[in-house]
Amino acid sequence: MSSNNQNTEPTTLGSYVQHGTGLVQETVGGLLGNENMKQQGTANIQTAQSNYNQLNEAANSNAPSKTTGNINAITGGVKEEVGRVLGNANLTQAGSEQRNEGNAEYNAAKAERVVEGAKDKITGNVQSGLNAALGDKTAQEQARAKAAQGDSAIQHNKLG
């Protein structure tokens, strides 16, 4: 006996897919003059944005932070050095662990920003192409700016 358990909770990927689907529906509906399809696309975009915002709020409560990571790395480094100077192996070890955890958190935060930048770059490029096809120069430029902002975030937060 098989069970058909489907996860009905929103996911980030699902939100992106729903948003993309909504963009296509809204654009095609507008091009074809199909108001129902256009409205359905708008509804999908709004639902996807709402789901994404909920997921983002939940994730941000536990999200890694570059600031917190730096503070822990510096504090750990100081503890490690003080422990070394005082000959306190426990303090040296605790400082080393805190420094490593801080560095890991900092790098995780950078990686998240690279992913967000990639999302913005891809979304901006897709929207720019759609707006170019529709002849909407203003929206096309705004989409290009979003893509450039995403690319900047990627470049600024590269690991290594």
C-alpha positions in Angstrom: 0.0 0.0 0.0 1.6 3.3 -1.1 1.0 6.6 0.6 0.8 9.8 -1.4 2.2 12.2 1.2 2.9 15.6 -0.5 4.5 18.4 1.4 2.2 21.3 1.3 4.6 23.6 3.2 6.1 26.4 1.0 9.7 26.0 0.0 12.1 28.5 -1.3 12.5 26.6 -4.6 8.8 26.3 -4.9 8.4 30.0 -4.3 10.8 30.7 -7.1 9.1 28.3 -9.5 5.7 29.8 -8.6 7.0 33.3 -9.1 8.5 32.4 -12.5 5.3 30.7 -13.6 3.3 33.7 -12.5 5.6 36.0 -14.5 5.1 33.9 -17.6 1.3 33.7 -17.1 1.1 37.4 -16.5 3.2 38.3 -19.6 1.6 35.8 -21.9 -1.9 36.8 -20.7 -1.1 40.4 -21.3 0.3 39.7 -24.8 -2.8 37.5 -25.7 -5.3 39.8 -24.1 -6.4 37.0 -21.8 -7.2 38.8 -18.6 -8.0 35.6 -16.7 -4.5 34.3 -17.4 -2.9 37.6 -16.5 -4.8 37.8 -13.2 -3.8 34.2 -12.4 -0.2 35.1 -13.0 -0.4 38.1 -10.8 -2.0 35.9 -8.0 0.8 33.4 -8.4 3.4 36.1 -8.1 1.8 37.5 -5.0 1.4 34.1 -3.4 5.0 33.2 -4.2 6.3 36.5 -2.7 4.2 35.9 0.5 5.5 32.4 0.8 9.1 33.5 0.2 8.7 36.3 2.8 7.5 33.8 5.4 10.4 31.5 4.7 12.8 34.4 4.8 11.6 35.6 8.2 11.9 32.1 9.6 15.3 31.6 8.2 16.6 35.0 9.3 16.0 34.3 12.9 18.8 31.6 12.7 20.7 33.0 9.8 24.4 33.3 10.0 25.8 36.8 10.3 29.0 38.3 9.0 29.1 40.6 11.9 28.5 38.0 14.6 31.0 35.7 12.8 33.6 38.4 12.8 33.0 39.2 16.5 33.3 35.5 17.4 36.4 35.0 15.3 38.2 38.0 16.9 37.1 37.2 20.4 38.2 33.6 19.9 41.5 34.7 18.5 42.1 37.0 21.6 41.1 34.1 24.0 43.4 31.8 22.1 46.4 34.2 22.3 45.7 35.0 26.0 45.5 31.3 26.8 48.8 30.8 24.9 50.5 33.6 26.8 49.2 32.4 30.2 49.9 28.7 29.4 46.2 27.9 29.8 45.5 25.1 27.4 41.8 25.1 28.1 41.5 28.8 27.3 43.7 28.3 24.2 41.4 25.5 23.0 38.2 27.3 23.7 39.5 30.4 21.9 40.5 28.3 18.9 37.1 26.7 18.7 35.3 30.0 19.0 37.6 31.5 16.3 36.9 28.6 14.0 33.1 28.8 14.6 33.2 32.5 14.0 35.0 32.1 10.7 32.6 29.4 9.6 29.6 31.6 10.4 31.2 34.5 8.5 31.8 32.3 5.5 28.2 30.8 5.7 26.8 34.4 5.7 28.9 35.2 2.6 27.7 32.1 0.8 24.1 33.0 1.5 24.7 36.5 0.1 26.2 34.9 -3.0 23.1 32.7 -3.5 20.8 35.8 -3.0 23.0 37.7 -5.5 22.7 34.9 -8.0 18.9 34.9 -7.6 18.7 38.6 -8.2 21.1 38.4 -11.2 19.0 35.6 -12.8 15.7 37.2 -12.0 16.9 40.6 -13.3 18.2 39.1 -16.5 14.9 37.2 -17.1 12.8 40.2 -16.4 15.1 42.4 -18.6 14.6 40.0 -21.5 10.8 39.8 -21.0 10.6 43.6 -20.7 12.7 44.0 -23.9 10.3 41.7 -25.7 7.4 43.8 -24.5 9.2 47.1 -25.4 9.1 48.4 -21.8 12.5 50.2 -21.7 11.9 51.6 -18.1 11.2 48.2 -16.7 14.0 46.7 -18.7 16.5 49.2 -17.1 15.1 48.5 -13.7 15.6 44.7 -14.3 19.1 45.3 -15.5 19.9 47.3 -12.4 18.6 44.3 -10.3 20.8 42.0 -12.2 23.8 44.3 -11.7 23.1 44.5 -8.0 23.0 40.7 -7.8 26.3 40.4 -9.7 27.8 43.0 -7.3 26.7 40.9 -4.3 28.2 37.8 -5.9 31.5 39.5 -6.5 31.7 41.2 -3.1 31.0 37.9 -1.2 33.1 35.4 -3.0 34.8 33.0 -0.7 38.5 32.5 -1.0 
